[in-house]
Amino acid sequence: MFVDHLQLTDFRSYESVDLPLEAGVTTFVGANGQGKTNLVEAIEYLSTMNSHRVASEIPLVRSGATRAVVRAGVRAGLEDPRRLTLELEINPGKANRAKLNRSPLRQVRELIGVLRTVVFSPGDIAIVKGDPSERRHFLDDLLVARWPRLAGVRADYERVLRQRNTLLKSLSGRARGGPTPADAEATLEVWDTHLARAGAELLESRLTTLADLAPHVSKAYAEIAPTNNNATAEYKCSVELSSPRQAQGTLVEPEGAVDRAKLSDLLTKAMAERRNEEIQRGVSLVGPHRDDIALSLGMLPAKGYASHGESWSFALALRLGSFHLLRADGVEPVLVLDDVFAELDSVRRERLASGVRVADQLLVTAAVVADVPELLAGQRFTVADGEVTPDA
């Protein structure tokens, strides 16, 4: 899968861009602030409806404009002549619009999954060094890349969680004045059921995906880092998945699938056990939104113990592991390395370069062309003063 044409109208710093692209390696070179990352961000947004740089849509629209349009031609594969045209109109404060082959889609999220991307950027070091929310967000993005329908499950869970928290917050005020009314308890039980159902599906997908991902991450880290390269990832759940007398295997069917019904029962039971505490605190204390991923190098947790270089390499390994997992699923995603090589020493640069050439399309941004290993020679553009110019 690769993008063979990119058109932008009023996206970020660009009034207009019309850019032919090729399979293989494409490098965008330019000083900081010239707009090279804007180009790969547009492709990412078209793929996921998310940006690795901002949470709001407002910065995506050029100052003075009311909307932005991102359009791309996507080829199914190197030997596959099928071609799709994806288009997204970004309207901050209003409903966005999407088209596939110039036909309007009922929902914008129907565009998710048509183009698959894996993006690594400097901010990804927060996956290793940051709060658990960073690691949850990373894993959930990968779930959606594997199974696009989970974008809806993820949105449903977040909606139910907001509504349940609103109810708990209102009940926390009542609880200080006396017993909680029976009708409020009944309403809370309804939200418990909804949260357990959506949470179990999300948790099932996380457990399955992390189990599939972990070997790819370990291999990717070992290929990047020459020493101390035993990297592991383990899921940490807010509910007890096993006990000394109960093997975790009870949640897994013989063929290896996680038992979603049992997960739902565990979440429901845990919510019931912590009901009073949740009401007192006015917040949901049970569910996938409270989980974490333990990242370790050898016997030590990466967070707090790994050096900057090790943390950077671990974050990169997580993205490369995601890339290889999608390929194992039969998907050839576009791989984006946004300003990566400047942070790596020469050994890690060469190791990384040799491992990413398998991508149908690799998009690289760099401030200095010398930072990009010669192994990744290919199409190149210079980005300066809002102009994107192909190199001779």
C-alpha positions, 0 to 999 in steps of 0.5 A, a space after each residue: 500500500 502506498 500514496 501516489 498523490 497528495 493534495 492539500 488545500 489550506 492544511 496547516 501552513 499550506 494554501 495549496 500543495 499538489 505532490 506526486 509520490 512514489 513507492 519506496 523511500 521519500 525524504 522531505 528535507 527542510 529546517 525546522 518550522 518549514 512544513 515538512 512534518 505537515 505533509 506526513 501529518 496530513 497522510 496520517 490524519 487521512 488514515 486515522 482521523 488523529 494527529 500525533 501532534 495536536 488533539 484539536 482540529 483547529 491548528 490543522 486549518 491554515 490561519 484565515 481559512 475556514 476549512 482544510 481539505 486533504 486528498 490522496 490517491 492510494 495504490 493497493 500494493 506494488 503489484 496491485 493496480 487498484 487505486 482509491 481516492 480518499 478525501 477529507 474535509 476538516 471543518 473545526 466546530 462543525 461536522 467533517 466530511 469524507 469521500 471515497 472515490 468521490 462518493 460521500 460517506 455517511 460517517 467520517 470514520 468509515 474512511 479509517 482503515 482504507 489507508 493504514 499508516 504507522 507513524 514514529 515521531 519525537 513525541 513517542 518517547 512519552 509512550 515510554 516515559 509518560 503516564 499510563 494514558 500514553 501507553 493506552 493511547 498507543 495500544 488503542 491506536 494499534 487496535 483500530 489499525 488492525 480492526 477499524 471497526 474498533 474505532 466505534 467500540 473505542 468511542 462507545 466506551 469513552 461515551 459510556 465512561 463519561 456518562 457513568 462518571 457524570 452520574 457518579 459525580 452527582 451521586 458523590 454529593 448525595 452520598 455525603 448527605 445520606 444513603 444513595 436513592 434506589 433509583 440512582 443505584 438502578 441507573 448506575 447498574 445500567 451504566 455498569 452493564 454498558 461499561 462492562 460490555 464495551 470494556 470487555 471488548 476493548 480489553 479483549 482486543 488489547 490483551 490479544 494485540 499486546 500478546 501478538 505485538 510483544 515478540 515483534 517489539 522484542 525483535 525490533 529492539 534487539 535489531 536497533 540496540 547493540 547492548 542491553 536489548 531484552 525488551 518486554 511488554 506486559 499488560 497491567 489490568 485494573 481487575 485481577 485476571 488471575 489468582 494464585 489458585 486460578 490460572 490466567 488461562 481460564 480466560 483463554 479458549 483452547 485456540 488462544 482467543 480471550 474469553 470476552 464474556 468472562 472479562 465482562 463478568 470480571 469487570 461487573 464484579 469489580 465495579 460492584 465491589 468498589 461501588 461505595 468507593 466510586 460513589 464517594 470519589 465520584 469517578 469510575 475506578 474500574 475498566 480499561 481506562 485504568 490499565 497500563 502496559 509495563 515496559 521493561 529492559 531486562 529486569 528493570 522497568 523502562 520508565 525511570 531506569 532507561 536512559 534517553 537513548 534506550 527510551 527513544 529506542 524502545 519507543 521506536 521498537 514499539 512503532 516498528 513492532 506495530 508495523 511488522 504486526 500489521 504486515 503479519 496480518 496481511 496489511 502493508 502500511 505506509 511507514 512514517 519516520 518523522 525527524 527520527 534519525 537526528 536522535 540516533 547514533 550512527 550504529 542505530 541509524 544504520 540498523 534502523 535503515 536496514 530494517 525499514 526498507 521492506 516497507 512498500 512506502 517509507 516517508 522520512 522527514 529530516 532537518 539535515 539530509 546527512 542524518 538519513 543513511 545512504 541505504 534510504 536513498 530515493 525520492 527527495 523533496 526540499 521544503 522551504 518557505 511553504 514550497 515543496 520542491 523535488 530534488 534533481 
